[in-house]
Amino acid sequence: MSNIGYHLLLSIFWLIISYYSSYYEVYRYSKGIEIFGKLLKQFFFISLITFAYVGYKYKYVTTDEVGFYIFSSFILVGLLKYSIFFTLKKYRILYGGNHRNVIIIGNGKSVDELKDFFTTNPDYGYNLSHIFDLKKEKKKEILDSKNFVIQNKVDEIYISINTLTHREINSFIHFADNNLKTIKFLPDSKNTFLRNLAVEYYGYIPIIALRTIPLDKEVNKRIKRFFDVVFSLIIIIIILSWLTPLIALLIKLESRGPIFFKQKRNGLNYEEFYCFKFRSMHLNPIADLEQVQKNDPRITKIGKFIRKTSIDELPQFFNVLLGDMSVVGPRPHMVSHTEMYAKSVDKFMVRHFIKPGITGLAQTNGFRGEVETEKDIINRVKYDIFYLENWSLLLDIKIIIATIINAIKGEKKAY
């Protein structure tokens, strides 16, 4: 592909596409999977342009040749982009270069978490110069912090909204603007979980929405649904078609009762549905009331195995086909527990803005199975809210891969 016209056209479209896809918006805090998503988006449109140009201009160039050209370009550009990204990370760790001097103003849990982030992630290149906690002489510390910014060439100021008054915050914004400093804010104590705020305009009136949910967009709903249906059909045809009779036989040989266990769960918009599983317990009257615990006498021998390997969850792919669940999403709880947590756990109901999943971000981060402490359910909700506010198809794929790896390795709370 040495045609000058093609490369000129490609260069123009590359710049236009990269502007709208934010291809070059890779920051020190960006994740590897985000970069991969930008690469896929960029090359999807570049592929369309290439095939269109070749189809119009050349008659004897085969699809395989064009495909190889695009694939090899994708690999080379990806290697270059990732090389720069990871080289900068190493450079920051080994030589302390490409860093940003930062200070934190305020106190509280969010300040402590940000301090830990800066100190435990040197590859991001943030040099935490000082923390002004404003606990003693507030006015003096505020003045000292501004002087410190000027004298020590601080690049970024992080402020805890909870610690300052509205007037003091405005004063810092004015100071930062007039001294060419970046200012960022930590959410206040009421925002226990990070909000993904969005600004919408009603005419010329700015309206702030508390969070954006990508799956509220129709195009994202259709993409996720298409993926769910295709993935579920693959699992049902390739795995469940032969595994179900085998598991059914083993369940029947050990204990009386049905092969499948169905239980009411709360799903999208808090609506109830029946969640399917392979039966892993002896028939008992408290199956809908008490979670399974370690060494639970209700669990059968085959049940112990299918729970450990997560095989008992596989019938939920039928729930996905029916539209009650998604492959990835917040795990649904039994109705009695949902009612309990809704009253005691802040933001718990937010999980029901999207469909529940067979697996989820919380489960791949160690919060699956029995809820032993309040911390377990709080962290589960925290991950679920992060997922619904930051959904992408790539994130779903990443969670699925992590789930498969965890199932093979075996999980501590898989009982």
N, C-alpha and C positions, 0 to 999 in steps of 0.2 A: 504494500500500500504506500507507494511513493508519490502519488498524485498531489501536486501543490495545491490545487483547488480544494481537494478534500481536507487537507490539513489546515488550510486557511479557514474553511467553513467550520471544521471541528474546533479550532481554537476559539472562534467567536461563540459557538454554542457552549463550549466548555465553560467559558467565563459566565455566560448567562445562566446556565444550569447551576453552576457552583454558587452563584449569588442566591438563588432561590432555595437551594438545598443546604445552604450553610456549610458547604464542603470544607472551606478553609477556617471555619470557626472551631478550631481544636485548641483547647486551653490546657494549662498544666494540671487542672483537676478533671479533665475529660477521661472517660473510661475507654478501654480498648474496644469494647463492643460498640460504643457510640461511633468510633472511627470506622469500624467495619460497616455499620449501617450507612454512613455517609458515602463510603466507597460503593456499596451496592446501589444506592439511589443514583449516584453520579453515573455509574456505568450502565445502569438500566436505560437511561435516556440517551447516552452516547451510543449504545448498541442499536437503538431504534434509528438514530440519525445515520449510523454507518450502514445498516442494512438498506435503508431507504436510498442513500446516495449510490451505493454499489448496484442496487437493483435498477436504478435509473440510468447509471453511467456505463455499467459493464454487463455484458451478456455471458461471458465465459468464466467469471469468478464464481466458484462454488460456495455453497453455504458453509461447508466445513472449513474452507480457507478463511472466510470472514469470521467464523466462530473462533477459530484458533487465534486469529489476530486480536480479537477482543479479549479472549481469555488470557493470552500472554501479556497484553497491555494491562489488564486488571491486576495480574500477579506482580508485574514489575512496578506499577504505580503504588500498589498496596505495600510492597516491600520497602519502597522508598519512604512512604508516609510513616509506616511503623518504625523504620530505622531511625528517622529523625525524632519521632516521639520518644522512643526508648533510649536513644543516645542522650537526649536532653535530660531524661530522668537520671541516667548514670552520671552525667556531667554534674548535675546538681548535688548528688550524693558524694562523689569522689573529690570534686574541686570547689564545691560551694558556689559555683557560678550560676548565672541565669536565675537569681533569686529575687524575691520581693520582700522588702522590710515592712513588717506589719506591727500594729499595736492593737490591743483590745481594751475597750473602755466599758466598765460595768462589772457586774458580778452575777452569780447565779449558775444554775445547771448548764445552760447553753454555753456560757463562757468557759466553764470547766471542760465541756466536751470539745469546744473549738481549740482550747489550749492543748488538749491531748492529741487532737488531729494534727495540729501544726508540729508538735514535738515528735510524734511517732511516724510521720510521713515525710521524711526529708527529701524524697524524690519529687515532691510537688514544688519544692523550692521556696517555701515560705519561711522567712526568718523572723520569729516572734521576738521583737525587741523589748517589749515591756507590756505589763498589764496594769492599767489604772483602775483599781476596783471601786474607787469612790466611796469607801466605807468610813473614812475618817473626816477629812476636811474636803467636802465635795467641791466647793467653788475653787479652792486652791488647786486641787488635783485636776480639775478641768482646764484651768489655766496652764498648769504644768504640762499637761498632755499636749496642748497646742504648741507650746514652746519646744517640747521634745520632738514633735513631728518635724518642725522646721530645722532644728539643730542636728537631727540624726538622719535626715533624708528618708523619712518614712514614706513608703509608697501607698499603703492601704490602711484605712482606719476601720475597725470593726466595732460596732456599738450595740450594746444590749439595750433594746428599747425599754425594757422593764425598769432600768435603772435611772433613766433620764426623763425630765419633763418635756412636754411638747416644745417649749421655748428653747430648752437646752439642745434638743435635737436639731431644731432649725438653725441654732447658732453654729453647730458643728457642720451642717450642710453648707452654710454660708462660708465658713472657714475653709472647708475642703474645696469648694468651687473656686475660691479666690487664691488658693495655693496649689491648684492643679493636683489634688490628691484624690484617690478613689475612696469613696466611703460606702460601707455596706452595713446592713443591719441584721442583728440576731432577733428572732421572734420573741415576743414577750411571754410571760409565764402562762397565759391563757392558751397559747399556741403550742401545746405539748408536742404535737406532731407537726412537722414542717408543712406549711401550706404552699400550694402551688398557685399563687395569686394570679389573676388575669384581669387586665383592664379592657373593658368594652366601651364603645362609644354609642350613646343614644343621641343621634344628631351630633352636637358638639359637647354633650355632657359626659364626662368620664365616669364610668361605673365599675367598681371593683368587685369581681366575683371571688369568693373565698378559695375556690379551687377549680382547676380545669381537669376534666376527665376525658382523655383522648377517645375513649370508647363511646362517648356521647355523639361523636361525629359518625354520620351514616356510613361513610367510606371505610372507616376503621372497624365498625361493626361487621360490615360485609366481609372484609379481609379476614377478621378473626373467625367469623362463622364458617367461611370457606375452608380455612385451615383446620378448624375443629372437625368438620365433616370428613374431609379427606384423611386426616390423621386417624380419626376414629374408625373409618372404614378399613384402613390398612391394618390396624390392630385387630379388629374383629375378624377380618378375613384370614389374615396370616397367622394370628396367634390364638384368638378365642375359638375359632372354628374347630381346632383339634384339642385345645387345652380344656375347654368346658366339659366335654364328656369324661375326660380323665379325672378332673377335679371332682366332678359330680359323683363318679364311682367311689372315689376315696372318701368323700363326705358321707355317702350313704352306707358304706361298709363300717364306718366308725360310730355313727350316731343316727338316731331317727330324726326326721324333720325334713323341711324343704332344702333344696340345693342352694337357692338364693335367699338372702336376707334383705328385706326392704324396710326402710325406716324413714319417717317423716323428717325432713330437714327444711330450713328456710333458705330460699334462694333470692333471685333478683327481685328487688322491691319488696322483700320480706315475704314473698309468696311461698306457700308450702308445696313441697313435691316429695315423691318417694325416691330415695337414694338407694341404688342397688349395690349389693356386695355378694361375694360367695360367703355362705354361712360358715363362720369359724368358731362358733360357740354351741354348747348344748342349749336346747330350748330352756329359757328361763324368763320369769315374769318381770325382771328389772333391766332387760336389755335396752329399753328406751329411756331409762332413768340414770343409770350409772355407767360412767366410762370404764373401759377396760384398764385394769391396773397390772403391774408386773406380777407374774406368777398367778394370774387370775384363774381360779379353779373352773370357771365357766368355759375356758378355751379348750378345744379338743386338740388332739395330737396333730392332725392335719391342719387344724386351724392355726396352731402355733407356727407351722412352716409357712403357710400362705400369708400370714400377717407379717412375719419377719421379712419375707421377700416382696411384700406389697401386692401379691397376686390377688388377694381378696378384693382389692380395689378395681380390678380390671372390668367387671360388669358395668362400672360407671361410664364406660365408653358408650353404652346404650343410652344412658342419661344425656350424654353429649349429643347424640344423634336426635334425641327427642327434643332437644333445645332447652332442657332444664339446667344443664351445666356446660362448662367449657373445659377444655383440656387443662388450662392453667387459669387459676383465679384463687380467691380466698376459700379455704376449706370450709364447707358448711358444717354447722354444729347441729346436734339433735335439738329439737324444738324446746325441750325443757331447759337445756343449758343456754340456748340463745336468749330466752326470756330472762334468765338469771343474769347473764353477762350484760344484757342491754341496760339493766338497772344499775349495775355496779362498775362497769368499765367504760370510761369516757371514750367517745368516738366509735364504740363498738358497732353501732348501726350503720356507720359509713360504709362498711364492707358490703352492704347489700345494694349499693349503687350499681354493681356489676354482677354478672353471673358467677356463682361459686365454681371452683375448679377441682379436678382430680388431684392436682398437685399445685403448689403455690410457692411464692418467694419465701414466706415464713417457714415452710416445711424444709426447703433446701438450706435454710440458715439455722437449723437445729431446733425449731419450734414446731414439732409435729407430735401427734399422739396425745398422751394424757397431760392434762393441765395440772401440774403439781403445786405450783405457787402462783400468786397474783402476777408475778413478773412474767411468767410464761404467756399468759393471755394478753398482757399489755404489749409485750414485744411482738406477739403474733399480729395484733391489730396494727401496730406501728408499721410492720412490713407490708401488711395488706393495703394500708392506705398509701404507702409509697408506691406499691405496684399499680393501683388504680389511677394514681396521678401521673405515673411515668410509663404507662403501657407502651410497648412496641412489639412487633412480631419477633424481632430479634431477641427481646427479653424473654418472650415465651419459649423460644427455641433454647436459649441458655438455661432456663429453669428445667425444661424437659431433659436436657442432657445431664444436668446436675442430679436430677431425680433418678435417672437410669444408673448413674455412677454410684449414688448412695444406696440404691437397691442391691446392686452387685456387691458392694463393700459390706453392706449390712449396717443398720443404724441402731444406736443405743436405745432409742425409745420406740423401736418397732417391735411392740409386743401386744 
